[in-house]
Amino acid sequence: MKINTIAFAGLGLIGGSLALSFAEKNIRLIAYDKNTDTLAKAAETGLFEYVTDDADTLLSLDFDLLYICLPVRSAVEFIEYLGAKGFKRPVTDGGSTKSAIVGAAKAAGLNFCGGHPIAGKEVSGFSNAISGLFGGAYHILTPIEGGFDCADLKELHESIGMRVCVMDGETHDRVFGLISHLPHISAFALVQSVFHIDKDALNYTGGGFRDFTRIAASDPRMWTDIFMENDKNMLAMIDDYISSLNVWREAIKNRDTEAVYSMIEKAAGIRRALK
């Protein structure tokens, strides 16, 4: 499959940044988004051959790959719409959870290979999209039985500087539940906790607090969908995190200096070893 033209369903931060990146590789672009202001901004770039807020119009156009970049629940609904339309051209997505999307694609009988670009910012929308967002980042592919050969997607994303890996949907959701979704819950909860205890303390935040909680400024719609779709993993991980905090609490309560030092030393060593 030669990918010359990509149609994007959703032009937020991720869809917009992917589109801008692919445009630099001379890929022709088409865009669908329900937000007409977003479409106007996309049209102003001069990079899109066609923009529309009508899904039926989108499917009538000529393109090689449909790239769904919508919040997870909206992506599932759009996949169900494609199934009802009998759509058979290649489809991929950029959703942050994969089990629900992969399951919907199978049920809809799509010619599908899922994906997740591991990059982003705490801001959202096409106005914040940039072409260099994905350089050096991972892209996770989640193929399904009967879908198209993901080698073409691998080559496509490598062309914009991404490192491509393949996982099944369940493994993806467990791994990124640990290293992405749980940290976001932690950041949201920490900001809430500080605000509840003493909101005036937020006037004195320095680099550490700001760095740790940067992701707490993330898009509420996107992250609500992620937590709800990855709920089983999230519940287990939150329980385990609470257990870990209780170990810290007991060590401090008991004034166990050696235990506290040992936990800090171990965590610091793990963090320093990260590439």
C-alpha positions, 0 to 999 in steps of 0.5 A: 500500500502506497500512502500518498494521501491521508484523511484525518478525522480529528484535528486536535493537538495530535491529529494536527501535529501528525498532519503538519509532520506528514505534510513535510514529507509531501503527503497530501492531506484531507481533514474532517472535524466538527469544529469549524473554527479548527477547520478554518485554521487548518485551511489557512495553513494551505496544507490541506487539499480539502476540509469538511465538517461532514463525515459522509463527505469525508468518506466520499473523497479519495485518500489512501489512509484514514487516520482517526485522532479523536478522544477515545470514546468519540473514536469508538463511535466513529469506528462504529459509524465506519462499520455501518457504512461498510468502509473498507479502506485502511484505517488507523488511529492515535488513541491513548487506550487501545483495547476498546478501539481495537475491539470496536474495529474488529466488531465493525469489520474494518481494515484496521491497524491501531496506533498510539503516538507517545508524545503530547503537551499539556495544551490541546487543539490545532492551534497548539499543533507543531510539526516537530512534536514526534521526533524521537518519540515512540509510536505503538502499533496494535494490529488486528487479525485480518487488518492490513500490513502494518509495515506501511504504517511503520515506514510512514511514522519512521519517516517523521523520526518516530521509533515504532513498536508493536504490542497487543491492545491489552499489553499497551493499556497495562504498560501505558496505564503505569507510565502515563495514566497513573502519573496523570492521576497522581498529578491531578490528585496532588493539585487537588490536595494542595488546593484543598489543604491550603490554596495560598500555598500555590502562590509559592510553587517552584520548579519541582512542583511545576515540573511534577504537575505540568500534566495536571493542566491536560485536556479534561475530555481526553483524560476522562475518556482514557481513565474510563476506558482503561478502568480495570487497569487504573483501579488496580494501579491506584490501589497499588499506589495507595499501598505504596503511599501507606508504606511511606506513611508508616515509615514516617509515622514510626520515624524509621529513618533507615526505611525512608532513606532506603526507599528514596535511594532505591527510587532515585537509582531507578529514576537515574537509570532511565534513558 
